[in-house]
Amino acid sequence: MLTNYSQEQFWLQYRDLPDEVKDLLWDENLTDLFFYLVREYNIPDKVYTFSQITDYVIMGLIPVQKYRETLQVELGLPETTARQLAYEVRDKLFVKIGDYLRKTHNIPRAAEEDVGTQS
């Protein structure tokens, strides 16, 4: 079950994010990407949950190593579909902040290709 953090918890975590990550979270292109992907994967009614999961990973509230599994469980996707979606997010979004995600989630550089697709 996806944890719903209080506004206070959210903003405390947000406050410590690097500016580039804050900018990304508010970027109009991120919203466009979320809407594109939920249409592409035929889960348009789950855009809020999908964006929340992805934002929580970016903010360090959900371990990036649990991203695929969380997508699968929370969005009700088959494992292969959740893996494909995680790969697509990795390639279109996570790669932009790879250094930050590796640092936040303690991922060695050699594991970069698996960011967000493990579990």
N, CA, C and O atoms as a printed pandas DataFrame, in Angstrom:
     atom_number atom_name residue_name chain_id  residue_number  x_coord  y_coord  z_coord
0              1         N          MET        A               1    0.848   -1.193    0.000
1              2        CA          MET        A               1    0.000    0.000    0.000
2              3         C          MET        A               1    0.881    1.240    0.000
3              4         O          MET        A               1    1.817    1.347    0.793
4              5         N          LEU        A               2    0.587    2.145   -0.864
5              6        CA          LEU        A               2    1.348    3.381   -1.002
6              7         C          LEU        A               2    1.107    4.279    0.204
7              8         O          LEU        A               2   -0.034    4.554    0.574
8              9         N          THR        A               3    2.188    4.724    0.802
9             10        CA          THR        A               3    2.089    5.618    1.949
10            11         C          THR        A               3    1.727    7.016    1.472
11            12         O          THR        A               3    2.351    7.550    0.555
12            13         N          ASN        A               4    0.737    7.592    2.086
13            14        CA          ASN        A               4    0.402    8.986    1.813
14            15         C          ASN        A               4    1.054    9.837    2.888
15            16         O          ASN        A               4    0.673    9.789    4.058
16            17         N          TYR        A               5    2.022   10.597    2.481
17            18        CA          TYR        A               5    2.745   11.442    3.424
18            19         C          TYR        A               5    1.954   12.706    3.685
19            20         O          TYR        A               5    1.245   13.199    2.808
20            21         N          SER        A               6    2.077   13.229    4.897
21            22        CA          SER        A               6    1.402   14.479    5.227
22            23         C          SER        A               6    2.052   15.611    4.438
23            24         O          SER        A               6    3.170   15.477    3.940
24            25         N          GLN        A               7    1.342   16.714    4.335
25            26        CA          GLN        A               7    1.911   17.884    3.652
26            27         C          GLN        A               7    3.200   18.319    4.329
27            28         O          GLN        A               7    4.156   18.709    3.660
28            29         N          GLU        A               8    3.227   18.255    5.646
29            30        CA          GLU        A               8    4.423   18.647    6.384
30            31         C          GLU        A               8    5.601   17.742    6.036
31            32         O          GLU        A               8    6.706   18.228    5.794
32            33         N          GLN        A               9    5.372   16.429    6.010
33            34        CA          GLN        A               9    6.440   15.486    5.653
34            35         C          GLN        A               9    6.927   15.736    4.227
35            36         O          GLN        A               9    8.128   15.737    3.957
36            37         N          PHE        A              10    5.982   15.944    3.332
37            38        CA          PHE        A              10    6.311   16.198    1.931
38            39         C          PHE        A              10    7.187   17.441    1.801
39            40         O          PHE        A              10    8.239   17.402    1.163
40            41         N          TRP        A              11    6.753   18.535    2.403
41            42        CA          TRP        A              11    7.484   19.794    2.251
42            43         C          TRP        A              11    8.830   19.768    2.975
43            44         O          TRP        A              11    9.775   20.423    2.534
44            45         N          LEU        A              12    8.934   19.026    4.074
45            46        CA          LEU        A              12   10.235   18.877    4.732
46            47         C          LEU        A              12   11.221   18.158    3.814
47            48         O          LEU        A              12   12.385   18.545    3.721
48            49         N          GLN        A              13   10.758   17.126    3.146
49            50        CA          GLN        A              13   11.608   16.390    2.200
50            51         C          GLN        A              13   11.929   17.265    0.987
51            52         O          GLN        A              13   13.065   17.298    0.515
52            53         N          TYR        A              14   10.919   17.966    0.496
53            54        CA          TYR        A              14   11.082   18.819   -0.685
54            55         C          TYR        A              14   12.110   19.928   -0.434
55            56         O          TYR        A              14   12.918   20.244   -1.307
56            57         N          ARG        A              15   12.069   20.495    0.731
57            58        CA          ARG        A              15   12.952   21.617    1.085
58            59         C          ARG        A              15   14.426   21.307    0.857
59            60         O          ARG        A              15   15.201   22.183    0.475
60            61         N          ASP        A              16   14.807   20.050    1.095
61            62        CA          ASP        A              16   16.210   19.659    0.998
62            63         C          ASP        A              16   16.632   19.187   -0.392
63            64         O          ASP        A              16   17.790   18.822   -0.598
64            65         N          LEU        A              17   15.711   19.192   -1.334
65            66        CA          LEU        A              17   16.062   18.742   -2.689
66            67         C          LEU        A              17   16.942   19.776   -3.393
67            68         O          LEU        A              17   16.806   20.976   -3.153
68            69         N          PRO        A              18   17.843   19.309   -4.261
69            70        CA          PRO        A              18   18.619   20.249   -5.075
70            71         C          PRO        A              18   17.679   21.030   -6.005
71            72         O          PRO        A              18   16.617   20.533   -6.379
72            73         N          ASP        A              19   18.070   22.233   -6.369
73            74        CA          ASP        A              19   17.231   23.075   -7.226
74            75         C          ASP        A              19   16.863   22.391   -8.538
75            76         O          ASP        A              19   15.731   22.519   -9.005
76            77         N          GLU        A              20   17.811   21.663   -9.141
77            78        CA          GLU        A              20   17.517   21.002  -10.415
78            79         C          GLU        A              20   16.384   19.979  -10.261
79            80         O          GLU        A              20   15.590   19.792  -11.182
80            81         N          VAL        A              21   16.311   19.325   -9.113
81            82        CA          VAL        A              21   15.264   18.338   -8.875
82            83         C          VAL        A              21   13.938   19.050   -8.598
83            84         O          VAL        A              21   12.893   18.616   -9.084
84            85         N          LYS        A              22   13.970   20.117   -7.836
85            86        CA          LYS        A              22   12.750   20.905   -7.603
86            87         C          LYS        A              22   12.196   21.412   -8.929
87            88         O          LYS        A              22   10.993   21.341   -9.179
88            89         N          ASP        A              23   13.084   21.921   -9.772
89            90        CA          ASP        A              23   12.653   22.422  -11.088
90            91         C          ASP        A              23   12.011   21.305  -11.903
91            92         O          ASP        A              23   10.990   21.516  -12.557
92            93         N          LEU        A              24   12.609   20.122  -11.864
93            94        CA          LEU        A              24   12.070   18.993  -12.609
94            95         C          LEU        A              24   10.670   18.628  -12.119
95            96         O          LEU        A              24    9.782   18.355  -12.926
96            97         N          LEU        A              25   10.471   18.622  -10.810
97            98        CA          LEU        A              25    9.166   18.256  -10.259
98            99         C          LEU        A              25    8.057   19.217  -10.686
99           100         O          LEU        A              25    6.895   18.821  -10.763
100          101         N          TRP        A              26    8.400   20.463  -10.962
101          102        CA          TRP        A              26    7.409   21.454  -11.358
102          103         C          TRP        A              26    7.382   21.697  -12.858
103          104         O          TRP        A              26    6.618   22.532  -13.342
104          105         N          ASP        A              27    8.205   20.975  -13.588
105          106        CA          ASP        A              27    8.311   21.169  -15.034
106          107         C          ASP        A              27    7.045   20.680  -15.743
107          108         O          ASP        A              27    6.565   19.573  -15.499
108          109         N          GLU        A              28    6.532   21.511  -16.602
109          110        CA          GLU        A              28    5.344   21.181  -17.382
110          111         C          GLU        A              28    5.573   19.918  -18.226
111          112         O          GLU        A              28    4.642   19.147  -18.460
112          113         N          ASN        A              29    6.802   19.715  -18.675
113          114        CA          ASN        A              29    7.114   18.535  -19.480
114          115         C          ASN        A              29    6.966   17.247  -18.680
115          116         O          ASN        A              29    6.672   16.196  -19.250
116          117         N          LEU        A              30    7.162   17.313  -17.380
117          118        CA          LEU        A              30    6.980   16.136  -16.540
118          119         C          LEU        A              30    5.506   15.740  -16.519
119          120         O          LEU        A              30    5.173   14.560  -16.632
120          121         N          THR        A              31    4.646   16.708  -16.377
121          122        CA          THR        A              31    3.208   16.445  -16.415
122          123         C          THR        A              31    2.820   15.855  -17.758
123          124         O          THR        A              31    2.052   14.895  -17.825
124          125         N          ASP        A              32    3.354   16.435  -18.833
125          126        CA          ASP        A              32    3.077   15.904  -20.174
126          127         C          ASP        A              32    3.547   14.458  -20.293
127          128         O          ASP        A              32    2.853   13.622  -20.871
128          129         N          LEU        A              33    4.725   14.164  -19.747
129          130        CA          LEU        A              33    5.250   12.803  -19.780
130          131         C          LEU        A              33    4.326   11.855  -19.022
131          132         O          LEU        A              33    4.032   10.765  -19.514
132          133         N          PHE        A              34    3.866   12.243  -17.848
133          134        CA          PHE        A              34    2.957   11.400  -17.071
134          135         C          PHE        A              34    1.686   11.095  -17.874
135          136         O          PHE        A              34    1.260    9.943  -17.943
136          137         N          PHE        A              35    1.088   12.112  -18.472
137          138        CA          PHE        A              35   -0.144   11.899  -19.236
138          139         C          PHE        A              35    0.112   11.040  -20.472
139          140         O          PHE        A              35   -0.714   10.199  -20.825
140          141         N          TYR        A              36    1.243   11.247  -21.124
141          142        CA          TYR        A              36    1.595   10.432  -22.276
142          143         C          TYR        A              36    1.712    8.963  -21.869
143          144         O          TYR        A              36    1.150    8.088  -22.527
144          145         N          LEU        A              37    2.439    8.696  -20.791
145          146        CA          LEU        A              37    2.692    7.313  -20.376
146          147         C          LEU        A              37    1.426    6.604  -19.901
147          148         O          LEU        A              37    1.245    5.423  -20.197
148          149         N          VAL        A              38    0.553    7.285  -19.180
149          150        CA          VAL        A              38   -0.669    6.610  -18.734
150          151         C          VAL        A              38   -1.583    6.292  -19.917
151          152         O          VAL        A              38   -2.305    5.296  -19.899
152          153         N          ARG        A              39   -1.547    7.141  -20.942
153          154        CA          ARG        A              39   -2.301    6.814  -22.168
154          155         C          ARG        A              39   -1.649    5.633  -22.883
155          156         O          ARG        A              39   -2.329    4.699  -23.309
156          157         N          GLU        A              40   -0.333    5.685  -23.009
157          158        CA          GLU        A              40    0.430    4.649  -23.706
158          159         C          GLU        A              40    0.242    3.277  -23.052
159          160         O          GLU        A              40    0.165    2.264  -23.747
160          161         N          TYR        A              41    0.170    3.243  -21.730
161          162        CA          TYR        A              41    0.028    1.984  -20.998
162          163         C          TYR        A              41   -1.413    1.694  -20.590
163          164         O          TYR        A              41   -1.681    0.786  -19.802
164          165         N          ASN        A              42   -2.329    2.478  -21.138
165          166        CA          ASN        A              42   -3.760    2.271  -20.952
166          167         C          ASN        A              42   -4.186    2.258  -19.475
167          168         O          ASN        A              42   -4.964    1.410  -19.037
168          169         N          ILE        A              43   -3.653    3.216  -18.740
169          170        CA          ILE        A              43   -4.037    3.377  -17.326
170          171         C          ILE        A              43   -4.363    4.845  -17.032
171          172         O          ILE        A              43   -3.895    5.395  -16.034
172          173         N          PRO        A              44   -5.169    5.487  -17.901
173          174        CA          PRO        A              44   -5.414    6.920  -17.729
174          175         C          PRO        A              44   -6.060    7.295  -16.409
175          176         O          PRO        A              44   -5.892    8.419  -15.936
176          177         N          ASP        A              45   -6.796    6.371  -15.807
177          178        CA          ASP        A              45   -7.459    6.654  -14.534
178          179         C          ASP        A              45   -6.482    6.585  -13.357
179          180         O          ASP        A              45   -6.867    6.846  -12.217
180          181         N          LYS        A              46   -5.218    6.234  -13.629
181          182        CA          LYS        A              46   -4.236    6.083  -12.557
182          183         C          LYS        A              46   -3.122    7.119  -12.649
183          184         O          LYS        A              46   -2.050    6.926  -12.075
184          185         N          VAL        A              47   -3.362    8.208  -13.358
185          186        CA          VAL        A              47   -2.315    9.216  -13.548
186          187         C          VAL        A              47   -1.851    9.793  -12.213
187          188         O          VAL        A              47   -0.656   10.020  -12.023
188          189         N          TYR        A              48   -2.768   10.031  -11.295
189          190        CA          TYR        A              48   -2.368   10.603  -10.008
190          191         C          TYR        A              48   -1.455    9.648   -9.245
191          192         O          TYR        A              48   -0.409   10.055   -8.739
192          193         N          THR        A              49   -1.851    8.382   -9.163
193          194        CA          THR        A              49   -1.045    7.398   -8.434
194          195         C          THR        A              49    0.312    7.217   -9.101
195          196         O          THR        A              49    1.334    7.161   -8.417
196          197         N          PHE        A              50    0.333    7.126  -10.418
197          198        CA          PHE        A              50    1.581    6.988  -11.155
198          199         C          PHE        A              50    2.508    8.173  -10.896
199          200         O          PHE        A              50    3.694    7.990  -10.623
200          201         N          SER        A              51    1.970    9.378  -10.982
201          202        CA          SER        A              51    2.806   10.562  -10.755
202          203         C          SER        A              51    3.264   10.634   -9.300
203          204         O          SER        A              51    4.390   11.049   -9.026
204          205         N          GLN        A              52    2.411   10.238   -8.376
205          206        CA          GLN        A              52    2.775   10.253   -6.962
206          207         C          GLN        A              52    3.921    9.273   -6.689
207          208         O          GLN        A              52    4.881    9.621   -6.001
208          209         N          ILE        A              53    3.826    8.071   -7.216
209          210        CA          ILE        A              53    4.887    7.072   -7.036
210          211         C          ILE        A              53    6.200    7.610   -7.593
211          212         O          ILE        A              53    7.238    7.536   -6.936
212          213         N          THR        A              54    6.149    8.141   -8.788
213          214        CA          THR        A              54    7.361    8.642   -9.445
214          215         C          THR        A              54    7.941    9.826   -8.682
215          216         O          THR        A              54    9.155    9.898   -8.490
216          217         N          ASP        A              55    7.101   10.748   -8.246
217          218        CA          ASP        A              55    7.575   11.885   -7.450
218          219         C          ASP        A              55    8.205   11.412   -6.142
219          220         O          ASP        A              55    9.241   11.931   -5.727
220          221         N          TYR        A              56    7.589   10.436   -5.498
221          222        CA          TYR        A              56    8.125    9.917   -4.238
222          223         C          TYR        A              56    9.490    9.267   -4.438
223          224         O          TYR        A              56   10.359    9.382   -3.573
224          225         N          VAL        A              57    9.692    8.584   -5.572
225          226        CA          VAL        A              57   11.013    8.019   -5.870
226          227         C          VAL        A              57   12.016    9.144   -6.052
227          228         O          VAL        A              57   13.117    9.096   -5.504
228          229         N          ILE        A              58   11.639   10.148   -6.814
229          230        CA          ILE        A              58   12.542   11.285   -7.050
230          231         C          ILE        A              58   12.909   11.951   -5.732
231          232         O          ILE        A              58   14.054   12.363   -5.542
232          233         N          MET        A              59   11.958   12.060   -4.830
233          234        CA          MET        A              59   12.195   12.736   -3.561
234          235         C          MET        A              59   12.890   11.854   -2.530
235          236         O          MET        A              59   13.279   12.328   -1.463
236          237         N          GLY        A              60   13.045   10.570   -2.848
237          238        CA          GLY        A              60   13.705    9.659   -1.923
238          239         C          GLY        A              60   12.764    9.037   -0.905
239          240         O          GLY        A              60   13.228    8.408    0.046
240          241         N          LEU        A              61   11.466    9.192   -1.073
241          242        CA          LEU        A              61   10.496    8.632   -0.138
242          243         C          LEU        A              61   10.195    7.162   -0.428
243          244         O          LEU        A              61    9.824    6.412    0.474
244          245         N          ILE        A              62   10.355    6.755   -1.677
245          246        CA          ILE        A              62   10.258    5.352   -2.080
246          247         C          ILE        A              62   11.610    4.992   -2.673
247          248         O          ILE        A              62   12.112    5.724   -3.526
248          249         N          PRO        A              63   12.221    3.882   -2.248
249          250        CA          PRO        A              63   13.508    3.492   -2.823
250          251         C          PRO        A              63   13.374    3.242   -4.331
251          252         O          PRO        A              63   12.447    2.563   -4.772
252          253         N          VAL        A              64   14.280    3.779   -5.095
253          254        CA          VAL        A              64   14.233    3.606   -6.543
254          255         C          VAL        A              64   14.282    2.117   -6.912
255          256         O          VAL        A              64   13.756    1.707   -7.946
256          257         N          GLN        A              65   14.912    1.329   -6.064
257          258        CA          GLN        A              65   14.994   -0.105   -6.318
258          259         C          GLN        A              65   13.618   -0.780   -6.224
259          260         O          GLN        A              65   13.439   -1.895   -6.715
260          261         N          LYS        A              66   12.666   -0.116   -5.605
261          262        CA          LYS        A              66   11.303   -0.647   -5.452
262          263         C          LYS        A              66   10.314   -0.022   -6.445
263          264         O          LYS        A              66    9.109   -0.253   -6.355
264          265         N          TYR        A              67   10.823    0.758   -7.377
265          266        CA          TYR        A              67    9.941    1.484   -8.306
266          267         C          TYR        A              67    9.080    0.528   -9.132
267          268         O          TYR        A              67    7.857    0.665   -9.161
268          269         N          ARG        A              68    9.705   -0.432   -9.799
269          270        CA          ARG        A              68    8.954   -1.362  -10.646
270          271         C          ARG        A              68    7.912   -2.126   -9.839
271          272         O          ARG        A              68    6.758   -2.255  -10.247
272          273         N          GLU        A              69    8.333   -2.618   -8.711
273          274        CA          GLU        A              69    7.420   -3.387   -7.855
274          275         C          GLU        A              69    6.247   -2.513   -7.385
275          276         O          GLU        A              69    5.101   -2.964   -7.361
276          277         N          THR        A              70    6.539   -1.276   -7.018
277          278        CA          THR        A              70    5.483   -0.367   -6.559
278          279         C          THR        A              70    4.514   -0.052   -7.695
279          280         O          THR        A              70    3.303   -0.009   -7.482
280          281         N          LEU        A              71    5.040    0.169   -8.896
281          282        CA          LEU        A              71    4.166    0.394  -10.058
282          283         C          LEU        A              71    3.259   -0.814  -10.272
283          284         O          LEU        A              71    2.055   -0.673  -10.490
284          285         N          GLN        A              72    3.850   -1.992  -10.206
285          286        CA          GLN        A              72    3.091   -3.221  -10.433
286          287         C          GLN        A              72    1.946   -3.354   -9.433
287          288         O          GLN        A              72    0.803   -3.602   -9.816
288          289         N          VAL        A              73    2.260   -3.188   -8.154
289          290        CA          VAL        A              73    1.257   -3.376   -7.108
290          291         C          VAL        A              73    0.212   -2.260   -7.119
291          292         O          VAL        A              73   -0.991   -2.524   -7.138
292          293         N          GLU        A              74    0.676   -1.032   -7.107
293          294        CA          GLU        A              74   -0.247    0.104   -6.947
294          295         C          GLU        A              74   -1.082    0.396   -8.196
295          296         O          GLU        A              74   -2.200    0.902   -8.093
296          297         N          LEU        A              75   -0.536    0.075   -9.379
297          298        CA          LEU        A              75   -1.271    0.333  -10.613
298          299         C          LEU        A              75   -1.950   -0.920  -11.148
299          300         O          LEU        A              75   -2.679   -0.859  -12.139
300          301         N          GLY        A              76   -1.713   -2.064  -10.491
301          302        CA          GLY        A              76   -2.333   -3.311  -10.915
302          303         C          GLY        A              76   -1.831   -3.798  -12.265
303          304         O          GLY        A              76   -2.601   -4.329  -13.066
304          305         N          LEU        A              77   -0.536   -3.615  -12.516
305          306        CA          LEU        A              77    0.045   -3.989  -13.808
306          307         C          LEU        A              77    0.708   -5.358  -13.742
307          308         O          LEU        A              77    1.223   -5.748  -12.694
308          309         N          PRO        A              78    0.700   -6.091  -14.852
309          310        CA          PRO        A              78    1.512   -7.301  -14.910
310          311         C          PRO        A              78    2.988   -6.932  -14.767
311          312         O          PRO        A              78    3.380   -5.809  -15.084
312          313         N          GLU        A              79    3.804   -7.869  -14.293
313          314        CA          GLU        A              79    5.219   -7.576  -14.062
314          315         C          GLU        A              79    5.918   -7.056  -15.312
315          316         O          GLU        A              79    6.684   -6.095  -15.240
316          317         N          THR        A              80    5.661   -7.680  -16.450
317          318        CA          THR        A              80    6.352   -7.240  -17.678
318          319         C          THR        A              80    5.951   -5.822  -18.068
319          320         O          THR        A              80    6.791   -5.055  -18.539
320          321         N          THR        A              81    4.701   -5.466  -17.884
321          322        CA          THR        A              81    4.239   -4.111  -18.205
322          323         C          THR        A              81    4.845   -3.100  -17.237
323          324         O          THR        A              81    5.284   -2.026  -17.647
324          325         N          ALA        A              82    4.865   -3.445  -15.957
325          326        CA          ALA        A              82    5.468   -2.552  -14.958
326          327         C          ALA        A              82    6.953   -2.357  -15.257
327          328         O          ALA        A              82    7.477   -1.253  -15.107
328          329         N          ARG        A              83    7.626   -3.417  -15.675
329          330        CA          ARG        A              83    9.053   -3.321  -16.015
330          331         C          ARG        A              83    9.253   -2.414  -17.235
331          332         O          ARG        A              83   10.156   -1.577  -17.243
332          333         N          GLN        A              84    8.420   -2.575  -18.256
333          334        CA          GLN        A              84    8.512   -1.726  -19.448
334          335         C          GLN        A              84    8.280   -0.262  -19.089
335          336         O          GLN        A              84    8.996    0.622  -19.559
336          337         N          LEU        A              85    7.279   -0.015  -18.258
337          338        CA          LEU        A              85    6.985    1.350  -17.834
338          339         C          LEU        A              85    8.157    1.926  -17.038
339          340         O          LEU        A              85    8.541    3.077  -17.246
340          341         N          ALA        A              86    8.722    1.135  -16.134
341          342        CA          ALA        A              86    9.872    1.591  -15.346
342          343         C          ALA        A              86   11.059    1.898  -16.245
343          344         O          ALA        A              86   11.751    2.893  -16.030
344          345         N          TYR        A              87   11.308    1.062  -17.248
345          346        CA          TYR        A              87   12.396    1.329  -18.199
346          347         C          TYR        A              87   12.153    2.638  -18.943
347          348         O          TYR        A              87   13.074    3.430  -19.141
348          349         N          GLU        A              88   10.919    2.855  -19.347
349          350        CA          GLU        A              88   10.604    4.072  -20.087
350          351         C          GLU        A              88   10.789    5.316  -19.206
351          352         O          GLU        A              88   11.313    6.329  -19.669
352          353         N          VAL        A              89   10.367    5.240  -17.959
353          354        CA          VAL        A              89   10.572    6.355  -17.034
354          355         C          VAL        A              89   12.067    6.572  -16.800
355          356         O          VAL        A              89   12.542    7.707  -16.773
356          357         N          ARG        A              90   12.791    5.486  -16.635
357          358        CA          ARG        A              90   14.248    5.599  -16.461
358          359         C          ARG        A              90   14.870    6.337  -17.638
359          360         O          ARG        A              90   15.662    7.261  -17.451
360          361         N          ASP        A              91   14.507    5.925  -18.857
361          362        CA          ASP        A              91   15.117    6.489  -20.056
362          363         C          ASP        A              91   14.681    7.920  -20.347
363          364         O          ASP        A              91   15.442    8.693  -20.930
364          365         N          LYS        A              92   13.467    8.279  -19.948
365          366        CA          LYS        A              92   12.940    9.607  -20.269
366          367         C          LYS        A              92   13.014   10.598  -19.117
367          368         O          LYS        A              92   12.922   11.806  -19.333
368          369         N          LEU        A              93   13.180   10.100  -17.897
369          370        CA          LEU        A              93   13.140   10.993  -16.745
370          371         C          LEU        A              93   14.308   10.792  -15.790
371          372         O          LEU        A              93   15.065   11.727  -15.530
372          373         N          PHE        A              94   14.457    9.593  -15.273
373          374        CA          PHE        A              94   15.468    9.352  -14.249
374          375         C          PHE        A              94   16.878    9.627  -14.749
375          376         O          PHE        A              94   17.745   10.035  -13.976
376          377         N          VAL        A              95   17.110    9.405  -16.033
377          378        CA          VAL        A              95   18.445    9.649  -16.584
378          379         C          VAL        A              95   18.846   11.128  -16.426
379          380         O          VAL        A              95   20.033   11.437  -16.319
380          381         N          LYS        A              96   17.885   12.014  -16.412
381          382        CA          LYS        A              96   18.160   13.458  -16.277
382          383         C          LYS        A              96   18.730   13.810  -14.909
383          384         O          LYS        A              96   19.432   14.808  -14.751
384          385         N          ILE        A              97   18.417   12.978  -13.931
385          386        CA          ILE        A              97   18.867   13.240  -12.560
386          387         C          ILE        A              97   19.580   12.019  -11.991
387          388         O          ILE        A              97   19.516   11.749  -10.792
388          389         N          GLY        A              98   20.248   11.298  -12.855
389          390        CA          GLY        A              98   20.894   10.049  -12.469
390          391         C          GLY        A              98   21.855   10.180  -11.307
391          392         O          GLY        A              98   21.829    9.364  -10.386
392          393         N          ASP        A              99   22.715   11.209  -11.337
393          394        CA          ASP        A              99   23.678   11.387  -10.246
394          395         C          ASP        A              99   22.957   11.610   -8.919
395          396         O          ASP        A              99   23.334   11.039   -7.895
396          397         N          TYR        A             100   21.934   12.433   -8.945
397          398        CA          TYR        A             100   21.150   12.695   -7.732
398          399         C          TYR        A             100   20.499   11.410   -7.222
399          400         O          TYR        A             100   20.551   11.127   -6.025
400          401         N          LEU        A             101   19.882   10.624   -8.121
401          402        CA          LEU        A             101   19.220    9.388   -7.704
402          403         C          LEU        A             101   20.221    8.378   -7.154
403          404         O          LEU        A             101   19.945    7.712   -6.156
404          405         N          ARG        A             102   21.375    8.260   -7.795
405          406        CA          ARG        A             102   22.395    7.334   -7.295
406          407         C          ARG        A             102   22.824    7.724   -5.888
407          408         O          ARG        A             102   22.979    6.867   -5.018
408          409         N          LYS        A             103   23.014    9.014   -5.671
409          410        CA          LYS        A             103   23.435    9.496   -4.347
410          411         C          LYS        A             103   22.316    9.292   -3.318
411          412         O          LYS        A             103   22.563    8.786   -2.224
412          413         N          THR        A             104   21.111    9.677   -3.663
413          414        CA          THR        A             104   19.977    9.591   -2.747
414          415         C          THR        A             104   19.656    8.153   -2.361
415          416         O          THR        A             104   19.312    7.870   -1.214
416          417         N          HIS        A             105   19.773    7.247   -3.331
417          418        CA          HIS        A             105   19.388    5.859   -3.103
418          419         C          HIS        A             105   20.590    4.928   -2.937
419          420         O          HIS        A             105   20.442    3.706   -2.948
420          421         N          ASN        A             106   21.785    5.516   -2.784
421          422        CA          ASN        A             106   23.018    4.746   -2.559
422          423         C          ASN        A             106   23.225    3.640   -3.595
423          424         O          ASN        A             106   23.422    2.475   -3.250
424          425         N          ILE        A             107   23.176    4.028   -4.864
425          426        CA          ILE        A             107   23.344    3.080   -5.957
426          427         C          ILE        A             107   24.722    3.281   -6.578
427          428         O          ILE        A             107   25.066    4.394   -6.974
428          429         N          PRO        A             108   25.512    2.213   -6.668
429          430        CA          PRO        A             108   26.809    2.344   -7.323
430          431         C          PRO        A             108   26.633    2.637   -8.808
431          432         O          PRO        A             108   25.647    2.221   -9.416
432          433         N          ARG        A             109   27.574    3.340   -9.379
433          434        CA          ARG        A             109   27.501    3.744  -10.777
434          435         C          ARG        A             109   27.315    2.559  -11.721
435          436         O          ARG        A             109   26.615    2.698  -12.724
436          437         N          ALA        A             110   27.903    1.418  -11.445
437          438        CA          ALA        A             110   27.799    0.246  -12.311
438          439         C          ALA        A             110   26.367   -0.261  -12.407
439          440         O          ALA        A             110   26.022   -0.934  -13.378
440          441         N          ALA        A             111   25.533    0.044  -11.434
441          442        CA          ALA        A             111   24.141   -0.413  -11.438
442          443         C          ALA        A             111   23.215    0.570  -12.112
443          444         O          ALA        A             111   21.996    0.406  -12.058
444          445         N          GLU        A             112   23.763    1.584  -12.742
445          446        CA          GLU        A             112   22.961    2.660  -13.331
446          447         C          GLU        A             112   21.880    2.152  -14.271
447          448         O          GLU        A             112   20.768    2.679  -14.268
448          449         N          GLU        A             113   22.181    1.147  -15.069
449          450        CA          GLU        A             113   21.209    0.670  -16.035
450          451         C          GLU        A             113   19.974    0.067  -15.385
451          452         O          GLU        A             113   18.933   -0.053  -16.031
452          453         N          ASP        A             114   20.075   -0.314  -14.119
453          454        CA          ASP        A             114   18.952   -0.931  -13.429
454          455         C          ASP        A             114   18.139    0.050  -12.588
455          456         O          ASP        A             114   17.180   -0.360  -11.934
456          457         N          VAL        A             115   18.494    1.323  -12.589
457          458        CA          VAL        A             115   17.802    2.294  -11.750
458          459         C          VAL        A             115   16.304    2.275  -12.064
459          460         O          VAL        A             115   15.881    2.552  -13.187
460          461         N          GLY        A             116   15.533    1.948  -11.058
461          462        CA          GLY        A             116   14.081    1.975  -11.160
462          463         C          GLY        A             116   13.467    0.730  -11.748
463          464         O          GLY        A             116   12.243    0.660  -11.864
464          465         N          THR        A             117   14.264   -0.264  -12.128
465          466        CA          THR        A             117   13.691   -1.436  -12.780
466          467         C          THR        A             117   13.921   -2.716  -11.988
467          468         O          THR        A             117   13.499   -3.787  -12.423
468          469         N          GLN        A             118   14.569   -2.630  -10.855
469          470        CA          GLN        A             118   14.861   -3.815  -10.050
470          471         C          GLN        A             118   13.652   -4.266   -9.262
471          472         O          GLN        A             118   12.568   -3.688   -9.349
472          473         N          SER        A             119   13.865   -5.288   -8.509
473          474        CA          SER        A             119   12.926   -5.902   -7.555
474          475         C          SER        A             119   12.119   -6.991   -8.167
475          476         O          SER        A             119   11.289   -7.599   -7.491
